[in-house]
Amino acid sequence: MNSFTHNSTHPQHTLPFSDNTSVILGGGLAGLSAGFSLADAGRSVTVFESDKEVGGLSKTIRHGNFKFDLGGHRFFTRNEETERFVKNILRNDYLTVHRKSKIYLQKKFFDYPLKPANALLGLGVSTTIRAISDYGKEKIKNLFISPQNISLEDWVISHFGRTLFTLYFKEYSEKVWGISCKNISEEWVSRRIEGLSLGVAIKNALFKLNGRRVPTLVDEFIYPPMGIGQISDRFKEEIEKRNTVLTNTRVSEIKHRNAVITNIIAKNCDNTYDLKGNEFISSIPITHLVSMLNPSPPIDILTAVSKLKYRDLVIVTIMLNRERVTDLTWLYLPEQSMPLGRIHEPKNWSPYMAPEGKTHIVAEYFCFKEDRIWNSSDEELVSMTVKQLEQLGFIKKNDVFDYCIVRVPKAYPVFEVGYNEQYSKILQYLENFKNLHIAGRTGMFKYYNIDHAIESGREVAEKIIQNSKLKITNQL
Ligand SMILES: Cc1cc2nc3c(=O)[nH]c(=O)nc-3n(C[C@H](O)[C@H](O)[C@H](O)COP(=O)(O)OP(=O)(O)OC[C@H]3O[C@@H](n4cnc5c(N)ncnc54)[C@H](O)[C@@H]3O)c2cc1C
């Protein structure tokens, strides 16, 4: 029998529970899609989310009359079933946005993905010839010697040549990941070349990919009119018809006995909850999950966890007394001389993101929590951002009338060379628990986009539903 109790001086807070309760840790897209699918199948669900709103990395912040994502979030998938699922959740309330992006290199703006004429003119004929000849050299070399790719640098050079690596991959990758390309695992880039798209763009521009749908290069994507957070808000609304989503409530302990998770402890400012359940789905960072287990895992597992790193993110949004600043979806800024990594103007994604006559620019800084950027004051961050936007010729300081800063921990799992050894060890340990399931980007330590996060939540829910059907059949 499940039970839901709390201990505090506050009045008893009762929540519906039943014999088939699934407890979900984390109310990002993975946790919510799992919760929605289970609730839709008539099961009992409780979602715990530490933040004041659901959505995790895919939430939309509201600041006065302005809305913005934590870095522009487009929805695109190759999976038609997932596309239908998301459109249904949105009740077909979405915009189709035409993508127009640029990349700022060597003090020039290039179309992104690069167009051959644009790339040729911008790079100059000699660099273009060098890039093509380097690429050809690598292709010929690969015919005779199979490349030994360990790092991102090895992999990119063997696939695109050194000139393209240096021009387009190196600086941006090192800005995003905060480590040398020699230390970024090849496994990541080879599986998800679309994620590191600059080289694909060049290859597409110069050598023409056979027209296949490379997600990074698609021209159109789906976007909810009120921001990407609309997807999570809709999930929450559906789950709450018969179940509970507790925001502002952090899971702090996960108790287990005989390889079974028995209950979790979660806290908010009013209550401490002690919730039992049959199945537990974790979409919170895998490092948090392991460190909250009680009894604690063996020391080698804790050591493995301490070696997994996440990259953090600072979002600086500045509000402007201007109707529009750019006509771009994204602008990529790889140059190391500029701390900024990428910007977007939400009004170019949906006109409902800013009031008439005003606009805002969202600037992304990739960093670690120990870095100067993360620890700078809000005023320093705004002044630094305004200065760079002025340098790029987009704004004047006097246009700025407000700002909003969001510090986003654990935005990207970092795939350092050798990470997989630690990760496999942790996974193997977690697989011992019969009723624990992991899902999502931070939860599974995978470079998942929205579609993958949603799919992973749905897959876990489906597994739970199938297992319980099987149990019932066996009992008959
Ligand atoms: C800058 C940036 C841009 C992106 N752009 C795109 C894009 O354009 N398109 C795309 O498809 N994808 C994009 N993504 C990826 C997308 O954001 C993720 O794939 C998706 O949001 C992951 O959802 P999730 O539920 O797996 O994880 P998360 O969103 O990380 O959810 C985990 C949740 O767990 C909560 N939590 C953590 N600890 C606890 C605890 N102890 N107790 C309770 N709750 C807890 C967190 O608050 C969070 O809400 C982008 C990501 C970033 C960082």
The ligand as an SDF file (V2000), in Angstrom:
LIG
                    3D

 53 58  0  0  0  0  0  0  0  0999 V2000
   20.8020   26.7100  -24.1860 C   0  0  0  0  0  0  0  0  0  0  0  0
   20.0000   25.5200  -24.6230 C   0  0  0  0  0  0  0  0  0  0  0  0
   19.3200   25.5730  -25.8210 C   0  0  0  0  0  0  0  0  0  0  0  0
   18.5810   24.4690  -26.2510 C   0  0  0  0  0  0  0  0  0  0  0  0
   17.9230   24.5500  -27.4330 N   0  0  0  0  0  0  0  0  0  0  0  0
   17.1850   23.5070  -27.8610 C   0  0  0  0  0  0  0  0  0  0  0  0
   16.4650   23.5940  -29.0790 C   0  0  0  0  0  0  0  0  0  0  0  0
   16.4790   24.6100  -29.7770 O   0  0  0  0  0  0  0  0  0  0  0  0
   15.7380   22.5010  -29.4610 N   0  0  0  0  0  0  0  0  0  0  0  0
   15.6940   21.3490  -28.7270 C   0  0  0  0  0  0  0  0  0  0  0  0
   15.0240   20.4060  -29.1480 O   0  0  0  0  0  0  0  0  0  0  0  0
   16.3590   21.2510  -27.5560 N   0  0  0  0  0  0  0  0  0  0  0  0
   17.0970   22.2960  -27.1010 C   0  0  0  0  0  0  0  0  0  0  0  0
   17.7600   22.2110  -25.8980 N   0  0  0  0  0  0  0  0  0  0  0  0
   17.6510   20.9650  -25.1100 C   0  0  0  0  0  0  0  0  0  0  0  0
   16.3820   20.9500  -24.2180 C   0  0  0  0  0  0  0  0  0  0  0  0
   16.4060   22.0600  -23.3670 O   0  0  0  0  0  0  0  0  0  0  0  0
   16.4030   19.6620  -23.3820 C   0  0  0  0  0  0  0  0  0  0  0  0
   16.5410   18.5400  -24.2010 O   0  0  0  0  0  0  0  0  0  0  0  0
   15.1560   19.4210  -22.5260 C   0  0  0  0  0  0  0  0  0  0  0  0
   14.6450   20.5990  -21.9750 O   0  0  0  0  0  0  0  0  0  0  0  0
   15.5510   18.4280  -21.4390 C   0  0  0  0  0  0  0  0  0  0  0  0
   14.4480   18.1170  -20.6140 O   0  0  0  0  0  0  0  0  0  0  0  0
   14.6350   17.1250  -19.3840 P   0  0  0  0  0  0  0  0  0  0  0  0
   13.3300   16.9930  -18.7110 O   0  0  0  0  0  0  0  0  0  0  0  0
   15.3200   15.9030  -19.8520 O   0  0  0  0  0  0  0  0  0  0  0  0
   15.6980   17.8400  -18.4020 O   0  0  0  0  0  0  0  0  0  0  0  0
   15.5930   19.1710  -17.5460 P   0  0  0  0  0  0  0  0  0  0  0  0
   14.9210   20.2230  -18.3260 O   0  0  0  0  0  0  0  0  0  0  0  0
   16.9760   19.4370  -17.0460 O   0  0  0  0  0  0  0  0  0  0  0  0
   14.6290   18.7640  -16.3140 O   0  0  0  0  0  0  0  0  0  0  0  0
   15.0820   18.2780  -15.0820 C   0  0  0  0  0  0  0  0  0  0  0  0
   14.2020   18.9120  -14.0060 C   0  0  0  0  0  0  0  0  0  0  0  0
   14.5340   18.3610  -12.7380 O   0  0  0  0  0  0  0  0  0  0  0  0
   14.4260   19.3970  -11.7560 C   0  0  0  0  0  0  0  0  0  0  0  0
   15.2060   18.9820  -10.5640 N   0  0  0  0  0  0  0  0  0  0  0  0
   16.5590   18.9130  -10.4330 C   0  0  0  0  0  0  0  0  0  0  0  0
   16.8820   18.4700   -9.1890 N   0  0  0  0  0  0  0  0  0  0  0  0
   15.6880   18.2400   -8.5430 C   0  0  0  0  0  0  0  0  0  0  0  0
   15.3660   17.7460   -7.2470 C   0  0  0  0  0  0  0  0  0  0  0  0
   16.3010   17.3970   -6.3540 N   0  0  0  0  0  0  0  0  0  0  0  0
   14.0440   17.6320   -6.9160 N   0  0  0  0  0  0  0  0  0  0  0  0
   13.0620   17.9570   -7.8020 C   0  0  0  0  0  0  0  0  0  0  0  0
   13.3420   18.4440   -9.0520 N   0  0  0  0  0  0  0  0  0  0  0  0
   14.6320   18.5690   -9.4080 C   0  0  0  0  0  0  0  0  0  0  0  0
   14.9850   20.6140  -12.4980 C   0  0  0  0  0  0  0  0  0  0  0  0
   14.5910   21.8250  -11.8890 O   0  0  0  0  0  0  0  0  0  0  0  0
   14.3930   20.4250  -13.8890 C   0  0  0  0  0  0  0  0  0  0  0  0
   13.1450   21.0660  -14.0160 O   0  0  0  0  0  0  0  0  0  0  0  0
   18.5340   23.2880  -25.4550 C   0  0  0  0  0  0  0  0  0  0  0  0
   19.2130   23.2460  -24.2420 C   0  0  0  0  0  0  0  0  0  0  0  0
   19.9440   24.3370  -23.8190 C   0  0  0  0  0  0  0  0  0  0  0  0
   20.6810   24.2810  -22.5200 C   0  0  0  0  0  0  0  0  0  0  0  0
  1  2  1  0
  2  3  1  0
  2 52  2  0
  3  4  2  0
  4  5  1  0
  4 50  1  0
  5  6  2  0
  6  7  1  0
  6 13  1  0
  7  8  2  0
  7  9  1  0
  9 10  1  0
 10 11  2  0
 10 12  1  0
 12 13  2  0
 13 14  1  0
 14 15  1  0
 14 50  1  0
 15 16  1  0
 16 17  1  0
 16 18  1  0
 18 19  1  0
 18 20  1  0
 20 21  1  0
 20 22  1  0
 22 23  1  0
 23 24  1  0
 24 25  2  0
 24 26  1  0
 24 27  1  0
 27 28  1  0
 28 29  2  0
 28 30  1  0
 28 31  1  0
 31 32  1  0
 32 33  1  0
 33 34  1  0
 33 48  1  0
 34 35  1  0
 35 36  1  0
 35 46  1  0
 36 37  1  0
 36 45  1  0
 37 38  2  0
 38 39  1  0
 39 40  1  0
 39 45  2  0
 40 41  1  0
 40 42  2  0
 42 43  1  0
 43 44  2  0
 44 45  1  0
 46 47  1  0
 46 48  1  0
 48 49  1  0
 50 51  2  0
 51 52  1  0
 52 53  1  0
M  END
$$$$
